[in-house]
Amino acid sequence: MASTTTLNANNLAALGSERLAALLLEMTAGDAAAKRRLRLELASHSGGDVAGAIRKRLVSIARSRSYVDWRKARELGQDLETQREAIVTHVAPNNPGEAFDLLWRLLEMAPSIYERCDDSNGLIGGIIATARDDLGDVADRAGQSVEVLVGRVLSAVCANDYGQFDGLIGTTAPALGSDGLTRLKVKFEEMAAGIAKAAAGEGRQAIGLSMRGPSHADDRERSHQERQVRSALIEIADALGDVDGFVRRHSEEERTNPMIAAAIAERMLAAGRLDEALAALKQAEGTYRHGGYWPGWQRAYINVFDALGRSDDAQAERWQAFERGLDADYLRAYLKRLPDFDDIDAEARAIDYVSEYPGFHQALAFMIDWPALDRAARMIIARTDELDGDHYGLLTPAADALEQRYPLAATLVLRAMIDLSLDAAKYKRYGHAARHLRTCEHLARRIEDFAGHPDHADYTADLKQRHGRKSGFWDA
């Protein structure tokens, strides 16, 4: 049974409403944000104008011009979150149209907030992103006419300089419907035509030359507009399920980019157009094979092979994906599809491959996580010279995992971190290094053969000879 002093709803309710009210007043004294939260709760409980109170507070925040440094950003974030939560909790259930307008107002405020706020920890940005998701939840119930909503979305996308309206078309797509999305598409296509016409117009002021010809004063702004319009048309195509429209928005050259090819293939695959999905991936295969990190292309390639019934090709790609970067998920997927007992031989072959992998620490991380601790220990003993003690984020848990059954391997890992700390005079790590040395002393009692490495006494003696004056280590 839970203690009567445990902080939970039942125990607090037992204090009684009067005592809780007194405690709340005491705890919120001097806390403006907490008081605003309580006032909103009271307004909601008594049937007051919650929406009006929120709107008034949003106007106050928008009008403020004082700079908010990182220390005060949390306070501003709590204020914004209080308003957002109140909109969703108290306004949206009974008045989704009002909630929609308030959330929209909150998003419109984002530029002025970002311009006067240090949001290096992303707190404000996270609240804005959540508000944008909330907007999507109430948009379909808000009762906005299609014409009005199209106009608002169009204006917002064109003013999306801080990313506050990222993904807005997809978010409002259910409310826009096919008719609204089509209207929006026409408007953005008209904008694209106008931008192209302006770019080809005469009398533009040339301010320099580039590899592509004359550069003009308005080139940067035009380029920005082109990106906005193109991104919007791609989002509209997705919302309409228009695969061909999505493809048309990418040039032939862009389709050789594995990331874009994968995006096209995924949409073709969802539409059941399997041969076209494979053809899209083939356009970028040369770039993919040439190098780089393109996980989306590999994943799409395998999915298309599976959909086509080409399981052998899919398995070959899974194995290749594993080999490229020691991707454990692809190896597990590969083994899962093998007949009984074949998976045992394949796993052994994979571990053999890992043990010879050029990137020692990547291989060690794989062995520890898989886990294949016996092979990790053997690899450490065979490739001790490749241990880099600066990888303490990997080596510390590796030593912990190995010390019970493989004390020599754990010792060599610990010694690598000790040596790095002392050789490089990383005095902030001396405490950890001293603890590692004590662990080595404990492990040495269970090591019968040091396999050509110095035993603990000789290793400690060598440390004292080379680093005897580093009292910060020896006294730790």
BANUSE-166132 format. One record per residue (C-alpha): x, y, z; residue number from 1. Coordinates in steps of 0.1 Angstrom, whole numbers, plus 5000, padded with zeros to 4 digits. Layout:
+------+------+------+-----+
!   px !   py !   pz !   k !
+------+------+------+-----+
!    X !    Y !    Z ! NUM !
...
+------+------+------+-----+
//
This chain:
+------+------+------+-----+
!   px !   py !   pz !   k !
+------+------+------+-----+
! 5000 ! 5000 ! 5000 !   1 !
! 5013 ! 5034 ! 4991 !   2 !
! 5023 ! 5057 ! 5019 !   3 !
! 4999 ! 5085 ! 5029 !   4 !
! 5027 ! 5110 ! 5023 !   5 !
! 5033 ! 5099 ! 4987 !   6 !
! 5025 ! 5127 ! 4962 !   7 !
! 4996 ! 5114 ! 4943 !   8 !
! 4961 ! 5126 ! 4934 !   9 !
! 4943 ! 5106 ! 4961 !  10 !
! 4966 ! 5117 ! 4990 !  11 !
! 4964 ! 5154 ! 4979 !  12 !
! 4926 ! 5152 ! 4976 !  13 !
! 4925 ! 5140 ! 5012 !  14 !
! 4938 ! 5174 ! 5023 !  15 !
! 4906 ! 5190 ! 5014 !  16 !
! 4898 ! 5218 ! 4989 !  17 !
! 4904 ! 5247 ! 5014 !  18 !
! 4939 ! 5235 ! 5024 !  19 !
! 4948 ! 5228 ! 4988 !  20 !
! 4936 ! 5263 ! 4977 !  21 !
! 4958 ! 5279 ! 5005 !  22 !
! 4988 ! 5258 ! 4994 !  23 !
! 4983 ! 5269 ! 4958 !  24 !
! 4981 ! 5306 ! 4967 !  25 !
! 5013 ! 5302 ! 4988 !  26 !
! 5032 ! 5283 ! 4962 !  27 !
! 5023 ! 5307 ! 4933 !  28 !
! 5032 ! 5338 ! 4952 !  29 !
! 5056 ! 5357 ! 4931 !  30 !
! 5052 ! 5333 ! 4902 !  31 !
! 5034 ! 5352 ! 4874 !  32 !
! 5033 ! 5322 ! 4850 !  33 !
! 5017 ! 5299 ! 4876 !  34 !
! 4992 ! 5326 ! 4885 !  35 !
! 4982 ! 5330 ! 4848 !  36 !
! 4977 ! 5292 ! 4846 !  37 !
! 4954 ! 5293 ! 4877 !  38 !
! 4934 ! 5322 ! 4863 !  39 !
! 4928 ! 5303 ! 4830 !  40 !
! 4917 ! 5273 ! 4850 !  41 !
! 4893 ! 5294 ! 4871 !  42 !
! 4879 ! 5311 ! 4839 !  43 !
! 4873 ! 5277 ! 4824 !  44 !
! 4856 ! 5264 ! 4855 !  45 !
! 4833 ! 5294 ! 4859 !  46 !
! 4824 ! 5297 ! 4823 !  47 !
! 4845 ! 5328 ! 4818 !  48 !
! 4860 ! 5341 ! 4786 !  49 !
! 4891 ! 5318 ! 4784 !  50 !
! 4896 ! 5325 ! 4747 !  51 !
! 4896 ! 5362 ! 4754 !  52 !
! 4922 ! 5359 ! 4782 !  53 !
! 4944 ! 5338 ! 4760 !  54 !
! 4941 ! 5363 ! 4731 !  55 !
! 4950 ! 5391 ! 4754 !  56 !
! 4981 ! 5373 ! 4767 !  57 !
! 4992 ! 5365 ! 4731 !  58 !
! 4989 ! 5401 ! 4721 !  59 !
! 5010 ! 5411 ! 4752 !  60 !
! 5037 ! 5386 ! 4743 !  61 !
! 5037 ! 5397 ! 4706 !  62 !
! 5041 ! 5434 ! 4716 !  63 !
! 5071 ! 5428 ! 4738 !  64 !
! 5104 ! 5439 ! 4724 !  65 !
! 5128 ! 5430 ! 4753 !  66 !
! 5155 ! 5405 ! 4745 !  67 !
! 5152 ! 5371 ! 4761 !  68 !
! 5185 ! 5354 ! 4768 !  69 !
! 5189 ! 5317 ! 4773 !  70 !
! 5184 ! 5320 ! 4811 !  71 !
! 5149 ! 5336 ! 4806 !  72 !
! 5139 ! 5315 ! 4776 !  73 !
! 5125 ! 5288 ! 4798 !  74 !
! 5101 ! 5313 ! 4815 !  75 !
! 5089 ! 5325 ! 4781 !  76 !
! 5085 ! 5289 ! 4770 !  77 !
! 5064 ! 5281 ! 4800 !  78 !
! 5042 ! 5310 ! 4793 !  79 !
! 5037 ! 5300 ! 4756 !  80 !
! 5031 ! 5264 ! 4767 !  81 !
! 5005 ! 5275 ! 4792 !  82 !
! 4986 ! 5294 ! 4764 !  83 !
! 4989 ! 5265 ! 4740 !  84 !
! 4977 ! 5239 ! 4765 !  85 !
! 4948 ! 5261 ! 4775 !  86 !
! 4937 ! 5265 ! 4739 !  87 !
! 4937 ! 5228 ! 4734 !  88 !
! 4922 ! 5218 ! 4767 !  89 !
! 4897 ! 5246 ! 4774 !  90 !
! 4888 ! 5262 ! 4740 !  91 !
! 4891 ! 5235 ! 4714 !  92 !
! 4865 ! 5210 ! 4727 !  93 !
! 4836 ! 5235 ! 4726 !  94 !
! 4848 ! 5261 ! 4701 !  95 !
! 4873 ! 5246 ! 4676 !  96 !
! 4870 ! 5276 ! 4653 !  97 !
! 4882 ! 5300 ! 4680 !  98 !
! 4909 ! 5275 ! 4690 !  99 !
! 4921 ! 5274 ! 4653 ! 100 !
! 4923 ! 5312 ! 4652 ! 101 !
! 4943 ! 5313 ! 4685 ! 102 !
! 4967 ! 5286 ! 4674 ! 103 !
! 4972 ! 5304 ! 4641 ! 104 !
! 4979 ! 5336 ! 4660 ! 105 !
! 5005 ! 5317 ! 4681 ! 106 !
! 5023 ! 5305 ! 4650 ! 107 !
! 5022 ! 5339 ! 4634 ! 108 !
! 5040 ! 5353 ! 4665 ! 109 !
! 5069 ! 5329 ! 4660 ! 110 !
! 5091 ! 5353 ! 4639 ! 111 !
! 5089 ! 5381 ! 4664 ! 112 !
! 5097 ! 5357 ! 4692 ! 113 !
! 5127 ! 5341 ! 4675 ! 114 !
! 5141 ! 5375 ! 4667 ! 115 !
! 5143 ! 5385 ! 4703 ! 116 !
! 5149 ! 5352 ! 4720 ! 117 !
! 5179 ! 5329 ! 4724 ! 118 !
! 5163 ! 5295 ! 4716 ! 119 !
! 5196 ! 5276 ! 4713 ! 120 !
! 5181 ! 5247 ! 4733 ! 121 !
! 5151 ! 5245 ! 4709 ! 122 !
! 5125 ! 5249 ! 4737 ! 123 !
! 5105 ! 5276 ! 4719 ! 124 !
! 5108 ! 5258 ! 4686 ! 125 !
! 5094 ! 5226 ! 4702 ! 126 !
! 5063 ! 5245 ! 4715 ! 127 !
! 5057 ! 5261 ! 4681 ! 128 !
! 5059 ! 5226 ! 4664 ! 129 !
! 5034 ! 5212 ! 4689 ! 130 !
! 5011 ! 5241 ! 4683 ! 131 !
! 5013 ! 5234 ! 4646 ! 132 !
! 5003 ! 5198 ! 4652 ! 133 !
! 4974 ! 5210 ! 4674 ! 134 !
! 4963 ! 5232 ! 4645 ! 135 !
! 4960 ! 5202 ! 4623 ! 136 !
! 4939 ! 5184 ! 4650 ! 137 !
! 4913 ! 5212 ! 4651 ! 138 !
! 4914 ! 5224 ! 4615 ! 139 !
! 4889 ! 5199 ! 4602 ! 140 !
! 4864 ! 5209 ! 4630 ! 141 !
! 4870 ! 5247 ! 4628 ! 142 !
! 4844 ! 5254 ! 4602 ! 143 !
! 4866 ! 5275 ! 4580 ! 144 !
! 4854 ! 5279 ! 4544 ! 145 !
! 4876 ! 5264 ! 4518 ! 146 !
! 4882 ! 5298 ! 4502 ! 147 !
! 4893 ! 5314 ! 4534 ! 148 !
! 4915 ! 5285 ! 4544 ! 149 !
! 4932 ! 5284 ! 4510 ! 150 !
! 4940 ! 5321 ! 4514 ! 151 !
! 4954 ! 5317 ! 4549 ! 152 !
! 4975 ! 5287 ! 4540 ! 153 !
! 4989 ! 5305 ! 4509 ! 154 !
! 4999 ! 5335 ! 4529 ! 155 !
! 5014 ! 5315 ! 4557 ! 156 !
! 5035 ! 5294 ! 4533 ! 157 !
! 5048 ! 5325 ! 4516 ! 158 !
! 5057 ! 5340 ! 4550 ! 159 !
! 5074 ! 5309 ! 4564 ! 160 !
! 5108 ! 5324 ! 4570 ! 161 !
! 5114 ! 5308 ! 4604 ! 162 !
! 5099 ! 5274 ! 4597 ! 163 !
! 5069 ! 5280 ! 4619 ! 164 !
! 5045 ! 5269 ! 4591 ! 165 !
! 5066 ! 5239 ! 4580 ! 166 !
! 5043 ! 5211 ! 4567 ! 167 !
! 5013 ! 5233 ! 4570 ! 168 !
! 4998 ! 5220 ! 4537 ! 169 !
! 4999 ! 5184 ! 4549 ! 170 !
! 4986 ! 5194 ! 4583 ! 171 !
! 4956 ! 5212 ! 4569 ! 172 !
! 4950 ! 5188 ! 4540 ! 173 !
! 4920 ! 5171 ! 4556 ! 174 !
! 4903 ! 5204 ! 4562 ! 175 !
! 4912 ! 5217 ! 4527 ! 176 !
! 4900 ! 5186 ! 4510 ! 177 !
! 4906 ! 5178 ! 4473 ! 178 !
! 4889 ! 5210 ! 4462 ! 179 !
! 4910 ! 5232 ! 4485 ! 180 !
! 4942 ! 5215 ! 4476 ! 181 !
! 4935 ! 5218 ! 4439 ! 182 !
! 4928 ! 5256 ! 4443 ! 183 !
! 4960 ! 5260 ! 4463 ! 184 !
! 4979 ! 5241 ! 4436 ! 185 !
! 4965 ! 5265 ! 4409 ! 186 !
! 4976 ! 5295 ! 4429 ! 187 !
! 5011 ! 5283 ! 4435 ! 188 !
! 5014 ! 5273 ! 4398 ! 189 !
! 5004 ! 5309 ! 4389 ! 190 !
! 5031 ! 5322 ! 4413 ! 191 !
! 5057 ! 5299 ! 4397 ! 192 !
! 5048 ! 5313 ! 4363 ! 193 !
! 5050 ! 5348 ! 4375 ! 194 !
! 5085 ! 5342 ! 4391 ! 195 !
! 5097 ! 5327 ! 4358 ! 196 !
! 5084 ! 5356 ! 4338 ! 197 !
! 5100 ! 5381 ! 4361 ! 198 !
! 5134 ! 5363 ! 4358 ! 199 !
! 5133 ! 5365 ! 4320 ! 200 !
! 5122 ! 5401 ! 4320 ! 201 !
! 5142 ! 5429 ! 4305 ! 202 !
! 5157 ! 5458 ! 4323 ! 203 !
! 5169 ! 5439 ! 4354 ! 204 !
! 5199 ! 5453 ! 4371 ! 205 !
! 5230 ! 5432 ! 4367 ! 206 !
! 5254 ! 5435 ! 4397 ! 207 !
! 5280 ! 5410 ! 4386 ! 208 !
! 5289 ! 5378 ! 4367 ! 209 !
! 5289 ! 5342 ! 4378 ! 210 !
! 5296 ! 5309 ! 4362 ! 211 !
! 5260 ! 5308 ! 4351 ! 212 !
! 5260 ! 5343 ! 4336 ! 213 !
! 5250 ! 5377 ! 4349 ! 214 !
! 5238 ! 5379 ! 4385 ! 215 !
! 5210 ! 5403 ! 4394 ! 216 !
! 5200 ! 5422 ! 4425 ! 217 !
! 5168 ! 5402 ! 4429 ! 218 !
! 5183 ! 5368 ! 4423 ! 219 !
! 5185 ! 5358 ! 4459 ! 220 !
! 5149 ! 5368 ! 4466 ! 221 !
! 5137 ! 5351 ! 4434 ! 222 !
! 5156 ! 5319 ! 4443 ! 223 !
! 5140 ! 5319 ! 4478 ! 224 !
! 5105 ! 5323 ! 4463 ! 225 !
! 5112 ! 5295 ! 4438 ! 226 !
! 5122 ! 5271 ! 4466 ! 227 !
! 5090 ! 5280 ! 4486 ! 228 !
! 5067 ! 5275 ! 4457 ! 229 !
! 5083 ! 5243 ! 4446 ! 230 !
! 5082 ! 5229 ! 4481 ! 231 !
! 5046 ! 5238 ! 4484 ! 232 !
! 5037 ! 5221 ! 4451 ! 233 !
! 5055 ! 5189 ! 4462 ! 234 !
! 5036 ! 5190 ! 4495 ! 235 !
! 5003 ! 5195 ! 4476 ! 236 !
! 5011 ! 5166 ! 4453 ! 237 !
! 5017 ! 5143 ! 4483 ! 238 !
! 4985 ! 5155 ! 4500 ! 239 !
! 4965 ! 5147 ! 4468 ! 240 !
! 4982 ! 5114 ! 4463 ! 241 !
! 4995 ! 5126 ! 4430 ! 242 !
! 5026 ! 5105 ! 4425 ! 243 !
! 5032 ! 5118 ! 4389 ! 244 !
! 5029 ! 5153 ! 4401 ! 245 !
! 5055 ! 5147 ! 4428 ! 246 !
! 5079 ! 5132 ! 4402 ! 247 !
! 5074 ! 5161 ! 4378 ! 248 !
! 5086 ! 5186 ! 4405 ! 249 !
! 5121 ! 5170 ! 4403 ! 250 !
! 5144 ! 5174 ! 4374 ! 251 !
! 5162 ! 5145 ! 4357 ! 252 !
! 5194 ! 5155 ! 4374 ! 253 !
! 5177 ! 5156 ! 4408 ! 254 !
! 5163 ! 5121 ! 4403 ! 255 !
! 5199 ! 5108 ! 4403 ! 256 !
! 5201 ! 5118 ! 4439 ! 257 !
! 5195 ! 5086 ! 4460 ! 258 !
! 5175 ! 5105 ! 4486 ! 259 !
! 5151 ! 5119 ! 4460 ! 260 !
! 5150 ! 5086 ! 4441 ! 261 !
! 5140 ! 5068 ! 4473 ! 262 !
! 5112 ! 5093 ! 4479 ! 263 !
! 5099 ! 5087 ! 4444 ! 264 !
! 5102 ! 5050 ! 4448 ! 265 !
! 5083 ! 5049 ! 4481 ! 266 !
! 5054 ! 5067 ! 4465 ! 267 !
! 5054 ! 5045 ! 4435 ! 268 !
! 5055 ! 5015 ! 4458 ! 269 !
! 5026 ! 5027 ! 4478 ! 270 !
! 5006 ! 5032 ! 4446 ! 271 !
! 5014 ! 4996 ! 4435 ! 272 !
! 5036 ! 5008 ! 4406 ! 273 !
! 5065 ! 4984 ! 4414 ! 274 !
! 5084 ! 4984 ! 4381 ! 275 !
! 5084 ! 5023 ! 4381 ! 276 !
! 5096 ! 5023 ! 4417 ! 277 !
! 5125 ! 5001 ! 4407 ! 278 !
! 5133 ! 5022 ! 4377 ! 279 !
! 5134 ! 5053 ! 4399 ! 280 !
! 5159 ! 5037 ! 4422 ! 281 !
! 5180 ! 5025 ! 4393 ! 282 !
! 5184 ! 5061 ! 4381 ! 283 !
! 5203 ! 5069 ! 4413 ! 284 !
! 5221 ! 5035 ! 4417 ! 285 !
! 5254 ! 5049 ! 4402 ! 286 !
! 5255 ! 5077 ! 4428 ! 287 !
! 5246 ! 5053 ! 4456 ! 288 !
! 5273 ! 5028 ! 4447 ! 289 !
! 5298 ! 5056 ! 4443 ! 290 !
! 5297 ! 5063 ! 4480 ! 291 !
! 5280 ! 5084 ! 4506 ! 292 !
! 5254 ! 5076 ! 4532 ! 293 !
! 5220 ! 5070 ! 4517 ! 294 !
! 5200 ! 5047 ! 4541 ! 295 !
! 5167 ! 5057 ! 4525 ! 296 !
! 5177 ! 5044 ! 4491 ! 297 !
! 5189 ! 5011 ! 4504 ! 298 !
! 5157 ! 5006 ! 4524 ! 299 !
! 5135 ! 5015 ! 4494 ! 300 !
! 5155 ! 4992 ! 4472 ! 301 !
! 5149 ! 4962 ! 4495 ! 302 !
! 5112 ! 4970 ! 4500 ! 303 !
! 5107 ! 4971 ! 4462 ! 304 !
! 5125 ! 4938 ! 4457 ! 305 !
! 5104 ! 4922 ! 4484 ! 306 !
! 5072 ! 4936 ! 4468 ! 307 !
! 5083 ! 4922 ! 4434 ! 308 !
! 5089 ! 4888 ! 4449 ! 309 !
! 5127 ! 4890 ! 4443 ! 310 !
! 5136 ! 4877 ! 4478 ! 311 !
! 5172 ! 4867 ! 4468 ! 312 !
! 5179 ! 4902 ! 4456 ! 313 !
! 5164 ! 4917 ! 4487 ! 314 !
! 5186 ! 4894 ! 4509 ! 315 !
! 5217 ! 4903 ! 4489 ! 316 !
! 5210 ! 4940 ! 4495 ! 317 !
! 5204 ! 4934 ! 4533 ! 318 !
! 5237 ! 4917 ! 4536 ! 319 !
! 5254 ! 4944 ! 4516 ! 320 !
! 5238 ! 4971 ! 4538 ! 321 !
! 5251 ! 4952 ! 4569 ! 322 !
! 5286 ! 4951 ! 4554 ! 323 !
! 5286 ! 4988 ! 4544 ! 324 !
! 5282 ! 5001 ! 4580 ! 325 !
! 5278 ! 4971 ! 4603 ! 326 !
! 5241 ! 4978 ! 4605 ! 327 !
! 5227 ! 4953 ! 4630 ! 328 !
! 5191 ! 4959 ! 4620 ! 329 !
! 5198 ! 4947 ! 4584 ! 330 !
! 5217 ! 4917 ! 4597 ! 331 !
! 5188 ! 4907 ! 4620 ! 332 !
! 5164 ! 4911 ! 4590 ! 333 !
! 5187 ! 4890 ! 4569 ! 334 !
! 5190 ! 4862 ! 4595 ! 335 !
! 5152 ! 4862 ! 4602 ! 336 !
! 5145 ! 4852 ! 4566 ! 337 !
! 5169 ! 4823 ! 4564 ! 338 !
! 5158 ! 4787 ! 4569 ! 339 !
! 5164 ! 4770 ! 4603 ! 340 !
! 5201 ! 4764 ! 4611 ! 341 !
! 5212 ! 4784 ! 4580 ! 342 !
! 5209 ! 4815 ! 4602 ! 343 !
! 5236 ! 4801 ! 4626 ! 344 !
! 5262 ! 4797 ! 4599 ! 345 !
! 5253 ! 4832 ! 4585 ! 346 !
! 5256 ! 4848 ! 4619 ! 347 !
! 5290 ! 4832 ! 4624 ! 348 !
! 5301 ! 4845 ! 4590 ! 349 !
! 5288 ! 4880 ! 4599 ! 350 !
! 5308 ! 4880 ! 4632 ! 351 !
! 5339 ! 4869 ! 4613 ! 352 !
! 5334 ! 4898 ! 4590 ! 353 !
! 5330 ! 4922 ! 4619 ! 354 !
! 5362 ! 4910 ! 4636 ! 355 !
! 5382 ! 4920 ! 4606 ! 356 !
! 5364 ! 4953 ! 4599 ! 357 !
! 5388 ! 4982 ! 4594 ! 358 !
! 5370 ! 5005 ! 4618 ! 359 !
! 5380 ! 4989 ! 4651 ! 360 !
! 5358 ! 5009 ! 4674 ! 361 !
! 5328 ! 5005 ! 4652 ! 362 !
! 5334 ! 4968 ! 4651 ! 363 !
! 5338 ! 4967 ! 4689 ! 364 !
! 5305 ! 4986 ! 4694 ! 365 !
! 5287 ! 4961 ! 4672 ! 366 !
! 5302 ! 4931 ! 4691 ! 367 !
! 5292 ! 4946 ! 4725 ! 368 !
! 5256 ! 4955 ! 4713 ! 369 !
! 5249 ! 4923 ! 4694 ! 370 !
! 5262 ! 4908 ! 4718 ! 371 !
! 5292 ! 4886 ! 4708 ! 372 !
! 5313 ! 4892 ! 4739 ! 373 !
! 5337 ! 4862 ! 4733 ! 374 !
! 5346 ! 4875 ! 4698 ! 375 !
! 5348 ! 4911 ! 4712 ! 376 !
! 5374 ! 4898 ! 4737 ! 377 !
! 5394 ! 4880 ! 4711 ! 378 !
! 5393 ! 4910 ! 4688 ! 379 !
! 5406 ! 4933 ! 4716 ! 380 !
! 5435 ! 4909 ! 4724 ! 381 !
! 5444 ! 4905 ! 4687 ! 382 !
! 5441 ! 4942 ! 4679 ! 383 !
! 5451 ! 4959 ! 4711 ! 384 !
! 5472 ! 4985 ! 4693 ! 385 !
! 5440 ! 4999 ! 4677 ! 386 !
! 5424 ! 5007 ! 4710 ! 387 !
! 5420 ! 5045 ! 4714 ! 388 !
! 5413 ! 5055 ! 4750 ! 389 !
! 5396 ! 5087 ! 4739 ! 390 !
! 5366 ! 5066 ! 4730 ! 391 !
! 5356 ! 5063 ! 4766 ! 392 !
! 5319 ! 5065 ! 4758 ! 393 !
! 5323 ! 5031 ! 4741 ! 394 !
! 5351 ! 5016 ! 4761 ! 395 !
! 5337 ! 5022 ! 4796 ! 396 !
! 5305 ! 5001 ! 4790 ! 397 !
! 5326 ! 4976 ! 4769 ! 398 !
! 5348 ! 4970 ! 4799 ! 399 !
! 5318 ! 4966 ! 4822 ! 400 !
! 5303 ! 4941 ! 4798 ! 401 !
! 5335 ! 4921 ! 4795 ! 402 !
! 5350 ! 4921 ! 4830 ! 403 !
! 5330 ! 4892 ! 4845 ! 404 !
! 5339 ! 4866 ! 4818 ! 405 !
! 5368 ! 4882 ! 4800 ! 406 !
! 5390 ! 4899 ! 4825 ! 407 !
! 5420 ! 4903 ! 4802 ! 408 !
! 5401 ! 4920 ! 4775 ! 409 !
! 5384 ! 4943 ! 4800 ! 410 !
! 5418 ! 4951 ! 4815 ! 411 !
! 5433 ! 4961 ! 4781 ! 412 !
! 5403 ! 4983 ! 4775 ! 413 !
! 5407 ! 5000 ! 4809 ! 414 !
! 5445 ! 5004 ! 4803 ! 415 !
! 5438 ! 5022 ! 4770 ! 416 !
! 5417 ! 5048 ! 4788 ! 417 !
! 5443 ! 5051 ! 4816 ! 418 !
! 5472 ! 5056 ! 4792 ! 419 !
! 5453 ! 5082 ! 4771 ! 420 !
! 5444 ! 5102 ! 4802 ! 421 !
! 5480 ! 5102 ! 4815 ! 422 !
! 5499 ! 5105 ! 4783 ! 423 !
! 5477 ! 5134 ! 4771 ! 424 !
! 5476 ! 5149 ! 4807 ! 425 !
! 5438 ! 5150 ! 4807 ! 426 !
! 5437 ! 5159 ! 4843 ! 427 !
! 5399 ! 5160 ! 4845 ! 428 !
! 5399 ! 5123 ! 4838 ! 429 !
! 5424 ! 5114 ! 4864 ! 430 !
! 5397 ! 5103 ! 4889 ! 431 !
! 5382 ! 5080 ! 4863 ! 432 !
! 5417 ! 5067 ! 4854 ! 433 !
! 5425 ! 5059 ! 4890 ! 434 !
! 5392 ! 5040 ! 4894 ! 435 !
! 5401 ! 5021 ! 4862 ! 436 !
! 5435 ! 5011 ! 4877 ! 437 !
! 5418 ! 4998 ! 4909 ! 438 !
! 5395 ! 4977 ! 4887 ! 439 !
! 5425 ! 4964 ! 4868 ! 440 !
! 5441 ! 4953 ! 4901 ! 441 !
! 5409 ! 4935 ! 4910 ! 442 !
! 5407 ! 4918 ! 4876 ! 443 !
! 5444 ! 4908 ! 4877 ! 444 !
! 5435 ! 4882 ! 4903 ! 445 !
! 5415 ! 4863 ! 4878 ! 446 !
! 5439 ! 4865 ! 4849 ! 447 !
! 5462 ! 4834 ! 4846 ! 448 !
! 5478 ! 4844 ! 4813 ! 449 !
! 5484 ! 4880 ! 4802 ! 450 !
! 5490 ! 4868 ! 4766 ! 451 !
! 5523 ! 4887 ! 4762 ! 452 !
! 5510 ! 4919 ! 4779 ! 453 !
! 5526 ! 4932 ! 4811 ! 454 !
! 5510 ! 4918 ! 4843 ! 455 !
! 5494 ! 4943 ! 4867 ! 456 !
! 5525 ! 4948 ! 4888 ! 457 !
! 5547 ! 4956 ! 4857 ! 458 !
! 5521 ! 4978 ! 4842 ! 459 !
! 5517 ! 4998 ! 4874 ! 460 !
! 5555 ! 5001 ! 4878 ! 461 !
! 5557 ! 5015 ! 4842 ! 462 !
! 5530 ! 5040 ! 4850 ! 463 !
! 5549 ! 5052 ! 4881 ! 464 !
! 5581 ! 5055 ! 4861 ! 465 !
! 5564 ! 5076 ! 4833 ! 466 !
! 5538 ! 5095 ! 4853 ! 467 !
! 5550 ! 5094 ! 4889 ! 468 !
! 5547 ! 5131 ! 4894 ! 469 !
! 5510 ! 5133 ! 4884 ! 470 !
! 5497 ! 5134 ! 4920 ! 471 !
! 5462 ! 5142 ! 4908 ! 472 !
! 5461 ! 5106 ! 4895 ! 473 !
! 5479 ! 5088 ! 4922 ! 474 !
! 5461 ! 5106 ! 4950 ! 475 !
! 5427 ! 5101 ! 4935 ! 476 !
+------+------+------+-----+
//
